[in-house]
Amino acid sequence: METRRFTLEPTIDASTPAYTATNEVATAGGYTEQGIRFQRRTGSGSGVAWIDFSDTTWGRSAFTARFMLIYDSSDSNRGLCRIDFGSDKTGRRQFYFRVPTADASNAIIRI
């Protein structure tokens, strides 16, 4: 799994099956194209299955992003999840995304 950052709303929705570079943060300020590879965790319990990912940090970053895309680089860059931060977020020394606890009540993707 990979993650990419976007400055404006990415053109990724249910009708767009794969990653697109439109509005992606430029390669600069600690961000590089291709994003960062996540470590994936899965599990199930209490009638719920979940997929979760490792926390992600871009060290020495100086970029602003509003959205993040989680996509599967091993499956034609198929988009899995778009995350809206609610407002622009700027990394001053680092830009990080902390993922909720990997369990049936908190995981970032629950089915």
Secondary structure, DSSP 8 states (H G I E B T S, - for coil): -EEEEESS--S-STT--B---TTB--SBTTB-TT-EE--EEEEEETTEEEEEE--EEEET---EEEEEEEEETTTTTEEEEEEEEEEEEE-SSEEEE----SSTTT-SEE-
